[in-house]
Every structure is written in C-alpha cells, then in structure tokens.
Amino acid sequence: MDIATLLLAGYKQLGPYELGPVNAFYSFNPVEGFRLRVGGRTTPKFSNNLYLENYIAYGFKDEKWKYFLSASYSFNHKSVYSYPLNFLRLSYQYDTKIPGQELQFVQEDNFLLSFKRGDNNKWLYNTIFKAEYIREFDRGLSYTLGFKNWKQTPAGSIEYINEGTSEVVPDVTTTELSAELRWAPHEVFYQGKVYRIPVPNKYPIIHLRYIAGVKGLVNGQYNYHNLNLNVFKRVYLSQFGFADLSVEGGYIFGKLPFPLLTIHRANQTYAYQLNSYNLMNFMEFEAITMLPAISTIT
C-alpha cells in the first residue's frame, strides 16, 4: 500500500508529514533550465486544526531559489479537505509561472508537462501573498473571501515597456480583495485523506466571483473591478454517454496593462487539459470583455 500510494498519489508517508508529489521533484523549462524541487504537507496525524504545506525549488539556469509555504487553520476541527469546509489559509509563494496555463489536479512543474510544443519562452516570476477564508454550508452553498498581493516580474521573452515613454517597467504589482459564491446542489465527493474530488451529477454548479483591485494598498498600482460567472452542467445522453458543458463569462472594469487582462487558458503540452484551448499557444489571445463559451464533450 505504501508503494502503491507513492506511485499513484505521488506522496510518501513520513509519520504526520507526506513528502511529495514525486512527479514534481524534477522538471525543466527554458527559463530555469534543470529544476529540482522538494516539499510536502502535513496530515491529520499532525493536527486536526492546523495544516501546513511547503516546497523549495532551485533552477540551475537562472540560479534562483523558489519557495512556497502555507498554513491553514480549521475552525470546525476537521480536515481542510473534508466537508464542510471552514478554514482560514495564509500562503506566501515566489515561483515561476506561464501566463494563461491553468492546470487541474496536477502540479505546474510536473516532469511530463515539461515537454511542450512550439516556443515556450513567455514566463513570469511571481511573488504572491494570499489570505483566504472558505466556508461551506448545507445544500452545496459555499463562499470564499480573499486578499491577494501579487507582484509579476517578466522572464524569458516577456518585457514590460511603457508605451508612452518606452521605459522598461521592472514589474507590475496589484492588491486584490475578492469574494466568491459557489452553489452546487446535491454535490457529492470522492473523499480521500488529504484531498477530495467532486463527482458530477445532473445538477448545475454555479460559481460567481468578484475581484476589486485597490490602488495604493500594499503597493497596489491599479484600481479595477473583475466580475466572472461560470456555470457547469453535466447532460446525460442515454446510450451515448454524457456531455459536460461549461459556460464562462466575465468583464473587467478599468484601464489595465496586458498582464492584468484576461489571458485565456492555453495548452502547449502533449496532454489534453479540460477547460483550456488545447490548440492555442500561451498568451496568443487576451481579452478585456466577454469570454467565449467552452464546451467539452466526453
């Protein structure tokens, strides 16, 4: 069981601490070159209230250390992965990221995802402090309140240049306050020890998010408002199986530089990714107004 957990889940049990995920220990990319990473997370054996997660990584090409540390406190003395959620999470991260790559269920520095088609030279160094409070209620209703301070520093072939003065801008910093409301009636989960996976049913899942950028708060440089609505519905087609339909729309109020616009989810790996444009290159298309609908047929 210990070996099977390591191979399938990617974590090695070390008492109250799990080392992993193993598929993120080694990866490579054009900015960092050869990258090594080690980290893990605590389990309920460590504490029923406090949950910690961390990693440290090093790129041998850019010669920079990256790191992540988060602490979550559960107010209902249950795991932060089990229903109903009621916890506060604080996290701090310095790491690289590809704009427009949003992965599901896997780490961004997964070894297999290091292999990409086409040019893969648009990267960012991100410094992110985040605070989130998540609360779930009966009948599938939950909300999230958040604070995020985010500094984006260009890397690779990305440059920030002031169009009016041609001056190079070293980074872009934003401070955001957010509120999210999620409604998933009759939702069920496949519950693990330190994870849970939703099991889709015939009922819709509605997710509404509002983000306010605040200029002057913790070095925030822009005022803006970002409103986004996502509706997911599984439609059963009898003998033909089912169709998963996801419709997403959003609007950004404010005049912003391109790093803060909507960067549509692209994919240059050789693995199919849900809710991404799998034939579009990273940062190939950005939009300020409405997002087109995304449909996935299974």
C-alpha positions in Angstrom: 0.0 0.0 0.0 2.9 2.4 0.8 4.4 1.7 -2.7 1.1 2.0 -4.4 0.3 5.3 -2.7 3.7 6.6 -3.8 3.2 5.6 -7.4 -0.5 6.6 -7.8 -0.9 9.6 -5.4 2.7 10.7 -5.6 3.3 11.1 -1.8 5.5 9.2 0.7 4.1 8.9 4.2 6.6 10.0 6.9 4.5 9.9 10.1 2.5 13.1 10.3 4.1 14.5 7.1 3.8 13.5 3.5 6.7 14.0 1.1 5.7 14.8 -2.5 4.4 15.0 -5.1 7.3 12.9 -6.6 6.5 13.9 -10.2 7.4 17.5 -9.4 10.8 16.7 -7.9 12.4 17.2 -11.3 11.4 19.3 -14.3 12.9 21.6 -16.8 12.0 24.7 -18.8 13.7 27.4 -20.9 13.9 30.0 -18.0 15.0 27.8 -15.1 16.7 25.0 -17.0 17.2 21.9 -14.9 14.9 22.4 -11.8 14.8 20.4 -8.6 12.1 20.7 -6.0 11.2 19.0 -2.7 8.3 19.6 -0.4 5.2 18.1 1.2 2.3 18.6 3.5 1.1 17.6 6.9 -1.8 15.2 7.5 -4.5 14.9 10.2 -1.9 12.9 12.3 0.0 16.2 12.8 -3.1 18.2 13.9 -6.9 18.3 13.4 -6.8 22.1 13.3 -3.5 23.2 11.7 -2.4 22.1 8.2 0.9 23.1 6.6 2.2 22.8 3.1 5.6 23.8 1.7 8.2 23.3 -1.0 11.5 24.7 -2.1 12.9 24.6 -5.6 16.1 25.6 -7.4 16.7 26.4 -11.1 20.2 25.7 -12.3 20.0 28.1 -15.3 18.6 31.2 -13.6 20.3 30.3 -10.3 17.3 31.3 -8.3 15.6 29.7 -5.3 11.8 29.4 -5.4 9.6 28.5 -2.4 6.1 28.2 -1.1 4.6 28.0 2.4 1.0 27.8 3.5 -0.7 27.4 6.8 -4.4 26.5 7.2 -6.4 26.6 10.4 -9.7 24.6 10.5 -12.4 26.2 12.7 -14.5 23.0 12.9 -11.6 20.7 13.9 -11.9 18.7 10.7 -9.5 18.3 7.7 -9.4 21.3 5.4 -10.2 18.8 2.6 -13.4 17.3 4.1 -16.9 18.6 4.0 -18.0 21.1 5.3 -15.0 23.4 4.7 -14.5 26.1 7.3 -10.9 27.3 7.4 -8.5 30.2 7.0 -5.4 29.8 4.8 -2.4 32.1 4.6 0.3 31.5 1.9 3.4 33.0 0.5 5.0 32.0 -2.8 7.9 33.0 -5.0 8.0 30.9 -8.2 7.8 30.9 -12.0 4.5 30.7 -14.0 3.4 30.6 -17.6 0.6 33.2 -18.2 -2.5 31.5 -19.3 -1.7 28.0 -18.2 -4.2 26.8 -15.6 -3.8 23.1 -14.7 -6.3 20.8 -13.0 -5.3 18.1 -10.5 -1.6 18.3 -11.4 1.4 20.5 -10.4 2.6 23.0 -13.0 6.2 21.7 -12.6 5.2 18.1 -13.4 8.0 16.4 -15.2 5.8 15.1 -18.0 4.5 18.7 -18.6 8.0 19.9 -19.2 7.7 18.7 -22.8 5.9 21.3 -24.8 5.3 22.0 -28.5 6.4 25.3 -30.1 8.0 28.2 -28.4 7.8 28.2 -24.6 9.6 31.3 -23.7 7.0 33.5 -22.1 7.3 33.3 -18.3 6.8 35.3 -15.1 8.4 35.4 -11.7 5.5 35.7 -9.2 5.6 36.9 -5.7 2.2 36.2 -4.1 0.9 36.7 -0.6 -2.7 35.3 -0.2 -5.2 35.1 2.6 -8.4 33.1 2.1 -11.4 32.2 4.3 -13.6 29.4 2.9 -16.9 28.3 4.4 -19.3 25.6 3.2 -23.0 25.2 4.2 -25.6 22.6 3.6 -27.2 22.2 0.2 -24.0 22.9 -1.7 -23.6 26.6 -0.8 -20.2 28.0 -0.1 -18.3 31.3 -0.1 -14.7 32.4 -0.2 -13.3 35.8 1.0 -9.8 36.6 -0.1 -6.9 39.1 -0.1 -4.1 38.8 -2.6 -0.9 40.9 -3.1 0.7 39.9 -6.4 4.0 41.1 -8.0 4.6 39.9 -11.6 8.2 40.2 -12.9 8.7 39.3 -16.6 11.0 36.5 -17.6 12.0 34.8 -20.8 10.9 36.8 -23.9 8.3 38.9 -22.0 9.1 42.6 -21.4 7.1 45.3 -19.7 7.6 48.6 -21.6 5.7 51.8 -21.0 4.1 52.6 -24.4 4.3 56.4 -23.9 7.9 56.7 -22.7 9.5 53.4 -23.9 10.8 52.9 -20.4 11.2 49.4 -19.2 8.9 48.6 -16.3 10.5 46.1 -13.9 7.3 44.6 -12.5 3.6 45.0 -12.0 2.1 44.9 -8.5 -1.6 44.5 -7.7 -3.6 44.2 -4.4 -6.9 42.5 -4.7 -9.9 41.9 -2.5 -12.2 39.1 -3.6 -15.5 37.4 -2.8 -16.7 34.1 -4.4 -20.1 32.4 -4.2 -20.5 28.8 -5.2 -23.7 26.8 -5.4 -23.6 23.1 -6.2 -26.9 21.4 -5.2 -26.7 17.7 -4.2 -22.9 17.6 -4.7 -21.0 14.5 -3.6 -17.3 13.9 -3.4 -14.8 11.1 -3.5 -13.2 11.8 -0.2 -9.5 10.9 0.5 -7.4 11.6 3.5 -5.9 14.9 2.2 -7.9 15.5 -0.9 -11.4 15.3 -2.3 -12.7 15.0 -5.9 -16.2 16.2 -6.9 -18.4 13.7 -8.7 -20.5 15.4 -11.3 -24.3 14.8 -11.3 -27.2 16.1 -13.2 -27.4 19.4 -11.2 -25.6 22.6 -12.3 -22.7 24.2 -10.5 -22.8 28.0 -10.4 -19.6 29.9 -9.5 -19.7 33.8 -9.2 -16.5 35.7 -8.4 -15.9 39.4 -7.8 -12.4 40.9 -7.6 -11.6 44.5 -6.7 -8.1 45.9 -7.4 -7.1 48.6 -4.9 -4.5 51.2 -5.8 -2.2 52.2 -3.0 -3.0 49.3 -0.8 0.3 47.3 -0.1 1.9 48.8 -3.2 -1.1 48.1 -5.5 -0.7 50.1 -8.7 -4.2 49.9 -10.3 -7.9 50.3 -9.4 -10.2 47.9 -11.3 -13.2 45.5 -10.9 -13.3 42.0 -12.3 -16.7 40.1 -12.4 -16.8 36.5 -13.6 -19.6 33.9 -13.8 -19.1 30.2 -14.5 -21.9 27.6 -15.0 -21.1 23.9 -15.3 -23.8 21.3 -16.2 -23.5 17.6 -17.0 -26.1 16.4 -19.5 -26.8 12.7 -19.8 -27.4 11.3 -23.3 -28.6 7.8 -22.5 -26.6 5.2 -24.5 -24.4 7.9 -26.0 -22.8 8.8 -22.6 -22.9 12.4 -21.4 -21.8 15.9 -22.3 -20.0 18.3 -19.8 -21.0 21.9 -20.7 -19.2 24.8 -19.1 -20.1 28.4 -19.9 -18.0 31.2 -18.6 -18.3 35.0 -19.0 -16.5 37.9 -17.4 -16.0 41.6 -17.6 -13.1 43.8 -16.4 -13.8 47.4 -15.5 -10.8 49.7 -15.7 -7.8 50.5 -17.9 -5.1 48.0 -17.3 -1.8 46.7 -18.8 -1.8 43.4 -20.6 -0.6 41.2 -17.7 -3.8 42.1 -15.9 -6.2 41.3 -18.7 -8.0 38.0 -19.2 -5.4 35.6 -20.5 -7.3 32.7 -22.0 -6.3 29.3 -20.9 -3.9 27.8 -23.5 -2.1 24.5 -23.7 1.2 23.7 -25.4 1.8 20.3 -23.6 1.1 17.0 -25.3 -1.6 16.2 -22.7 -5.3 17.2 -23.1 -6.4 19.7 -20.5 -10.0 20.3 -19.6 -11.3 23.9 -20.0 -8.3 25.0 -22.0 -7.9 25.9 -25.7 -5.7 22.9 -26.4 -4.5 24.1 -29.9 -3.7 27.7 -28.7 -0.3 28.9 -27.7 0.4 30.6 -24.4 -0.6 34.3 -24.5 -1.8 34.0 -28.0 -5.0 35.8 -27.2 -6.1 38.2 -24.4 -9.4 39.9 -23.9 -10.9 42.6 -21.8 -14.6 41.8 -22.2 -16.6 38.7 -22.7 -15.1 35.3 -22.7 -16.4 32.8 -25.3 -18.1 29.7 -24.1 -16.2 26.5 -23.6 -17.8 23.1 -24.4 -16.3 19.7 -23.7 -17.9 16.5 -25.0 -17.0 13.3 -23.3 
